Amino acid sequence: VCKYVAVELKSAFEETSKTKEVIDTKYGFLDGKGSAVKYTQDIRLIEVTENICKRLLDYNLHKERSGSNRFAKGMSETFETLHNLVHKGVKVVMDIPYELWNETSAEVADLKKQ
């Protein structure tokens, strides 16, 4: 879990590092005047950490891999092969209904929960 949180934090910070935005608060506490706030490290940290768990749901379990590499973004080789067979008209029978093939797996949901 720590590995993927760190990977996603790094990725999210890289995505937001290029912005030079200024956030206009449009209000003032005492005088009614708004103020502009630069999109700095502090604000980026808040935004990134608010979305980190959601980003973990982009991962899938790749059972053909071992160790911590079992979690990766994108479809696993196994499911990619199964999807290709279904699209070619082959009847594939599994314990999981076809409609649930692309749903979040229990392992990935547990990764997010942790």
N, CA, C and O of each residue as an XYZ file, in Angstrom:
456
protein
N       0.842     -1.183      0.000
C       0.000      0.000      0.000
C       0.885      1.243      0.000
O       0.633      2.186     -0.750
N       1.913      1.248      0.834
C       2.800      2.412      0.911
C       3.456      2.704     -0.437
O       3.600      3.860     -0.836
N       3.849      1.636     -1.130
C       4.481      1.800     -2.439
C       3.545      2.528     -3.400
O       3.966      3.462     -4.082
N       2.290      2.111     -3.461
C       1.364      2.702     -4.423
C       0.891      4.084     -4.002
O       0.608      4.921     -4.859
N       0.799      4.339     -2.715
C       0.481      5.690     -2.255
C       1.621      6.627     -2.657
O       1.378      7.736     -3.133
N       2.860      6.181     -2.466
C       4.016      7.000     -2.844
C       4.061      7.225     -4.353
O       4.329      8.339     -4.803
N       3.803      6.187     -5.134
C       3.789      6.316     -6.594
C       2.729      7.324     -7.025
O       2.991      8.178     -7.871
N       1.543      7.228     -6.451
C       0.456      8.130     -6.829
C       0.700      9.554     -6.338
O       0.355     10.506     -7.038
N       1.283      9.721     -5.159
C       1.634     11.056     -4.692
C       2.628     11.714     -5.640
O       2.462     12.871     -6.027
N       3.654     10.970     -6.005
C       4.672     11.493     -6.925
C       4.043     11.864     -8.254
O       4.305     12.940     -8.793
N       3.221     10.984     -8.779
C       2.567     11.233    -10.059
C       1.653     12.450     -9.995
O       1.663     13.281    -10.903
N       0.870     12.561     -8.938
C      -0.044     13.693     -8.788
C       0.715     15.004     -8.632
O       0.297     16.024     -9.179
N       1.821     14.995     -7.896
C       2.622     16.208     -7.752
C       3.247     16.608     -9.082
O       3.343     17.796     -9.390
N       3.675     15.621     -9.874
C       4.223     15.931    -11.195
C       3.145     16.532    -12.096
O       3.423     17.453    -12.864
N       1.927     16.020    -12.007
C       0.829     16.542    -12.820
C       0.482     17.976    -12.443
O       0.139     18.773    -13.317
N       0.561     18.319    -11.172
C       0.169     19.660    -10.720
C       1.335     20.639    -10.668
O       1.126     21.823    -10.404
N       2.550     20.176    -10.912
C       3.716     21.059    -10.772
C       3.801     22.116    -11.860
O       4.442     23.150    -11.669
N       3.168     21.875    -12.989
C       3.296     22.786    -14.114
C       2.314     23.956    -14.062
O       2.438     24.905    -14.835
N       1.364     23.892    -13.174
C       0.343     24.941    -13.122
C       0.848     26.163    -12.365
O       1.555     26.049    -11.364
N       0.472     27.315    -12.860
C       0.829     28.590    -12.214
C      -0.454     29.305    -11.787
O      -0.507     30.534    -11.750
N      -1.470     28.530    -11.470
C      -2.781     29.082    -11.153
C      -2.765     29.928     -9.891
O      -1.942     29.754     -8.993
N      -3.713     30.850     -9.869
C      -3.985     31.642     -8.683
C      -5.444     31.400     -8.344
O      -6.312     31.533     -9.207
N      -5.719     31.053     -7.118
C      -7.078     30.764     -6.693
C      -7.653     32.014     -6.063
O      -7.103     32.544     -5.098
N      -8.771     32.487     -6.616
C      -9.435     33.674     -6.085
C     -10.477     33.218     -5.083
O     -11.408     32.498     -5.444
N     -10.337     33.620     -3.846
C     -11.256     33.169     -2.803
C     -12.614     33.853     -2.883
O     -13.588     33.336     -2.338
N     -12.704     34.994     -3.544
C     -13.970     35.718     -3.766
C     -14.672     36.160     -2.488
O     -15.834     36.564     -2.543
N     -14.021     36.097     -1.374
C     -14.644     36.571     -0.144
C     -13.558     37.005      0.832
O     -12.397     36.614      0.711
N     -13.944     37.784      1.755
C     -13.041     38.218      2.807
C     -13.738     38.020      4.134
O     -14.965     38.097      4.206
N     -12.997     37.773      5.157
C     -13.607     37.491      6.456
C     -14.179     38.743      7.116
O     -15.320     38.736      7.578
N     -13.393     39.813      7.161
C     -13.844     40.993      7.883
C     -14.258     42.136      6.953
O     -15.271     42.798      7.183
N     -13.482     42.353      5.924
C     -13.737     43.520      5.088
C     -14.561     43.208      3.836
O     -14.898     44.127      3.090
N     -14.890     41.951      3.587
C     -15.695     41.591      2.426
C     -14.927     41.562      1.118
O     -15.514     41.308      0.067
N     -13.621     41.819      1.160
C     -12.811     41.789     -0.053
C     -12.204     40.403     -0.236
O     -11.784     39.765      0.729
N     -12.162     39.953     -1.469
C     -11.550     38.668     -1.772
C     -10.049     38.791     -1.887
O      -9.513     39.896     -1.973
N      -9.387     37.688     -1.890
C      -7.944     37.696     -2.050
C      -7.531     36.537     -2.957
O      -8.231     35.530     -3.060
N      -6.409     36.698     -3.595
C      -5.894     35.658     -4.476
C      -4.854     34.836     -3.717
O      -4.021     35.378     -2.990
N      -4.919     33.535     -3.898
C      -3.989     32.633     -3.236
C      -3.250     31.853     -4.317
O      -3.873     31.274     -5.206
N      -1.933     31.840     -4.238
C      -1.157     31.089     -5.220
C      -1.333     29.587     -4.987
O      -1.479     29.129     -3.854
N      -1.317     28.847     -6.077
C      -1.448     27.392     -6.034
C      -0.090     26.822     -5.634
O       0.681     26.377     -6.485
N       0.192     26.839     -4.344
C       1.508     26.479     -3.830
C       1.541     25.031     -3.359
O       0.556     24.300     -3.460
N       2.700     24.640     -2.841
C       2.897     23.280     -2.339
C       1.825     22.884     -1.326
O       1.320     21.763     -1.366
N       1.476     23.796     -0.421
C       0.500     23.470      0.614
C      -0.854     23.120      0.013
O      -1.470     22.122      0.387
N      -1.309     23.943     -0.918
C      -2.605     23.698     -1.547
C      -2.538     22.452     -2.416
O      -3.482     21.662     -2.447
N      -1.437     22.275     -3.114
C      -1.265     21.067     -3.930
C      -1.290     19.825     -3.056
O      -1.892     18.820     -3.432
N      -0.646     19.875     -1.895
C      -0.631     18.735     -0.984
C      -2.048     18.375     -0.556
O      -2.412     17.199     -0.535
N      -2.843     19.376     -0.217
C      -4.227     19.125      0.194
C      -5.005     18.476     -0.953
O      -5.700     17.480     -0.750
N      -4.887     19.041     -2.153
C      -5.617     18.499     -3.301
C      -5.179     17.075     -3.628
O      -6.015     16.206     -3.880
N      -3.892     16.841     -3.624
C      -3.355     15.523     -3.961
C      -3.804     14.479     -2.942
O      -4.221     13.385     -3.322
N      -3.725     14.802     -1.664
C      -4.095     13.816     -0.649
C      -5.601     13.555     -0.622
O      -6.031     12.469     -0.232
N      -6.407     14.537     -1.032
C      -7.850     14.311     -1.090
C      -8.220     13.278     -2.145
O      -9.233     12.592     -2.014
N      -7.406     13.165     -3.187
C      -7.737     12.289     -4.307
C      -6.914     11.004     -4.366
O      -7.103     10.194     -5.274
N      -6.013     10.809     -3.419
C      -5.089      9.677     -3.513
C      -5.804      8.329     -3.463
O      -5.455      7.423     -4.220
N      -6.785      8.180     -2.596
C      -7.487      6.898     -2.487
C      -8.275      6.588     -3.749
O      -8.343      5.438     -4.182
N      -8.866      7.615     -4.334
C      -9.612      7.437     -5.576
C      -8.679      6.964     -6.696
O      -9.066      6.144     -7.528
N      -7.458      7.482     -6.711
C      -6.480      7.104     -7.738
C      -6.074      5.635     -7.612
O      -5.722      5.002     -8.607
N      -6.122      5.091     -6.393
C      -5.759      3.683     -6.205
C      -6.761      2.748     -6.889
O      -6.431      1.604     -7.203
N      -7.975      3.231     -7.116
C      -8.985      2.410     -7.793
C      -8.696      2.239     -9.285
O      -9.367      1.453     -9.955
N      -7.706      2.966     -9.814
C      -7.300      2.800    -11.207
C      -6.443      1.553    -11.403
O      -6.164      1.154    -12.534
N      -6.026      0.941    -10.295
C      -5.184     -0.249    -10.373
C      -6.031     -1.502    -10.577
O      -7.215     -1.541    -10.242
N      -5.398     -2.506    -11.129
C      -6.009     -3.826    -11.276
C      -5.045     -4.860    -10.742
O      -3.841     -4.623    -10.651
N      -5.590     -6.009    -10.392
C      -4.762     -7.112     -9.927
C      -4.293     -7.901    -11.140
O      -5.105     -8.336    -11.958
N      -2.998     -8.082    -11.254
C      -2.391     -8.851    -12.339
C      -1.858    -10.147    -11.732
O      -0.714    -10.203    -11.281
N      -2.683    -11.173    -11.723
C      -2.321    -12.410    -11.037
C      -1.144    -13.128    -11.686
O      -0.514    -13.979    -11.059
N      -0.845    -12.790    -12.936
C       0.283    -13.434    -13.608
C       1.622    -12.887    -13.131
O       2.670    -13.437    -13.471
N       1.600    -11.821    -12.353
C       2.823    -11.224    -11.801
C       2.977    -11.634    -10.343
O       2.051    -12.162     -9.728
N       4.163    -11.380     -9.805
C       4.394    -11.759     -8.408
C       4.757    -10.538     -7.577
O       5.128     -9.489     -8.104
N       4.639    -10.701     -6.269
C       5.016     -9.647     -5.334
C       4.169     -8.413     -5.477
O       2.994     -8.482     -5.839
N       4.782     -7.271     -5.187
C       4.037     -6.013     -5.230
C       3.728     -5.581     -6.663
O       2.921     -4.676     -6.876
N       4.360     -6.218     -7.641
C       4.075     -5.905     -9.043
C       2.733     -6.461     -9.496
O       2.317     -6.236    -10.633
N       2.054     -7.185     -8.612
C       0.741     -7.726     -8.968
C      -0.283     -6.625     -9.172
O      -1.277     -6.827     -9.868
N      -0.055     -5.465     -8.576
C      -0.957     -4.331     -8.760
C      -0.351     -3.393     -9.789
O       0.802     -2.981     -9.665
N      -1.129     -3.062    -10.796
C      -0.669     -2.132    -11.829
C      -1.886     -1.533    -12.515
O      -2.981     -2.095    -12.476
N      -1.678     -0.401    -13.132
C      -2.766      0.211    -13.891
C      -2.909     -0.546    -15.210
O      -1.953     -1.129    -15.722
N      -4.096     -0.521    -15.729
C      -4.354     -1.209    -16.984
C      -4.868     -2.616    -16.740
O      -4.786     -3.150    -15.635
N      -5.398     -3.196    -17.800
C      -5.994     -4.525    -17.717
C      -4.903     -5.594    -17.657
O      -3.872     -5.468    -18.317
N      -5.128     -6.631    -16.876
C      -4.157     -7.717    -16.773
C      -4.131     -8.493    -18.091
O      -5.087     -8.461    -18.867
N      -3.028     -9.182    -18.323
C      -2.888     -9.983    -19.548
C      -3.995    -11.031    -19.639
O      -4.521    -11.298    -20.719
N      -4.337    -11.613    -18.508
C      -5.374    -12.644    -18.483
C      -6.712    -12.083    -18.946
O      -7.351    -12.652    -19.830
N      -7.140    -10.968    -18.354
C      -8.429    -10.392    -18.730
C      -8.402     -9.803    -20.135
O      -9.420     -9.812    -20.826
N      -7.259     -9.295    -20.562
C      -7.141     -8.794    -21.926
C      -7.352     -9.935    -22.917
O      -8.049     -9.768    -23.918
N      -6.758    -11.082    -22.646
C      -6.933    -12.263    -23.498
C      -8.381    -12.723    -23.483
O      -8.947    -13.038    -24.530
N      -8.984    -12.762    -22.297
C     -10.385    -13.189    -22.190
C     -11.315    -12.232    -22.939
O     -12.233    -12.679    -23.627
N     -11.090    -10.931    -22.813
C     -11.906     -9.950    -23.541
C     -11.758    -10.154    -25.050
O     -12.748    -10.107    -25.780
N     -10.536    -10.379    -25.517
C     -10.310    -10.606    -26.947
C     -11.043    -11.855    -27.428
O     -11.597    -11.860    -28.527
N     -11.051    -12.913    -26.618
C     -11.774    -14.126    -26.991
C     -13.272    -13.870    -27.100
O     -13.924    -14.335    -28.035
N     -13.814    -13.122    -26.132
C     -15.252    -12.806    -26.152
C     -15.590    -11.981    -27.392
O     -16.615    -12.216    -28.031
N     -14.735    -11.018    -27.736
C     -14.989    -10.173    -28.907
C     -14.884    -10.960    -30.209
O     -15.453    -10.565    -31.227
N     -14.160    -12.070    -30.175
C     -14.065    -12.934    -31.365
C     -15.219    -13.929    -31.431
O     -15.326    -14.697    -32.387
N     -16.087    -13.915    -30.411
C     -17.251    -14.787    -30.429
C     -17.100    -16.072    -29.634
O     -17.996    -16.916    -29.653
N     -15.994    -16.235    -28.943
C     -15.775    -17.432    -28.135
C     -16.575    -17.308    -26.849
O     -16.570    -16.250    -26.221
N     -17.260    -18.369    -26.450
C     -18.015    -18.351    -25.195
C     -17.049    -18.685    -24.057
O     -16.470    -19.770    -24.009
N     -16.893    -17.730    -23.150
C     -15.993    -17.903    -22.013
C     -16.848    -18.032    -20.761
O     -17.650    -17.149    -20.457
N     -16.678    -19.128    -20.039
C     -17.437    -19.375    -18.821
C     -16.484    -19.255    -17.633
O     -15.468    -19.946    -17.552
N     -16.846    -18.352    -16.711
C     -16.037    -18.156    -15.502
C     -16.964    -18.050    -14.306
O     -18.184    -17.982    -14.457
N     -16.379    -18.038    -13.114
C     -17.167    -17.865    -11.890
C     -17.716    -16.447    -11.770
O     -18.667    -16.204    -11.027
N     -17.113    -15.513    -12.502
C     -17.514    -14.114    -12.443
C     -18.330    -13.791    -13.698
O     -17.887    -14.089    -14.807
N     -19.514    -13.186    -13.544
C     -20.278    -12.786    -14.728
C     -19.503    -11.758    -15.557
O     -18.739    -10.963    -15.010
N     -19.701    -11.778    -16.863
C     -18.992    -10.882    -17.771
C     -19.152     -9.413    -17.366
O     -18.209     -8.632    -17.497
N     -20.324     -9.035    -16.882
C     -20.592     -7.648    -16.505
C     -19.686     -7.165    -15.369
O     -19.479     -5.961    -15.212
N     -19.154     -8.082    -14.590
C     -18.313     -7.714    -13.441
C     -16.813     -7.809    -13.733
O     -15.996     -7.530    -12.856
N     -16.448     -8.196    -14.942
C     -15.032     -8.350    -15.272
C     -14.242     -7.065    -15.069
O     -13.084     -7.116    -14.653
N     -14.838     -5.925    -15.351
C     -14.111     -4.658    -15.263
C     -14.359     -3.910    -13.959
O     -13.881     -2.788    -13.789
N     -15.093     -4.512    -13.049
C     -15.346     -3.878    -11.752
C     -14.096     -3.982    -10.872
O     -13.213     -4.805    -11.115
N     -14.045     -3.144     -9.861
C     -12.924     -3.157     -8.921
C     -12.885     -4.493     -8.193
O     -13.894     -4.945     -7.652
N     -11.719     -5.117     -8.183
C     -11.579     -6.404     -7.507
C     -11.528     -6.206     -5.995
O     -11.272     -5.105     -5.508
N     -11.773     -7.274     -5.275
C     -11.732     -7.215     -3.809
C     -10.336     -6.832     -3.329
O     -10.196     -6.119     -2.335
N      -9.309     -7.299     -4.025
C      -7.932     -6.996     -3.637
C      -7.629     -5.499     -3.792
O      -6.974     -4.898     -2.941
N      -8.112     -4.913     -4.886
C      -7.879     -3.482     -5.115
C      -8.703     -2.654     -4.136
O      -8.230     -1.630     -3.642
N      -9.926     -3.085     -3.851
C     -10.747     -2.386     -2.862
C     -10.075     -2.428     -1.491
O     -10.118     -1.452     -0.742
N      -9.454     -3.563     -1.167
C      -8.734     -3.672      0.101
C      -7.504     -2.766      0.106
O      -7.178     -2.163      1.128
N      -6.826     -2.672     -1.035
C      -5.673     -1.753     -1.166
C      -6.112     -0.331     -0.859
O      -5.435      0.382     -0.118
N      -7.237      0.086     -1.420
C      -7.772      1.437     -1.170
C      -8.149      1.602      0.297
O      -7.862      2.633      0.905
N      -8.792      0.584      0.861
C      -9.220      0.653      2.259
C      -8.032      0.819      3.199
O      -8.091      1.586      4.160
N      -6.957      0.094      2.913
C      -5.767      0.181      3.758
C      -5.120      1.544      3.653
O      -4.102      1.796      4.299
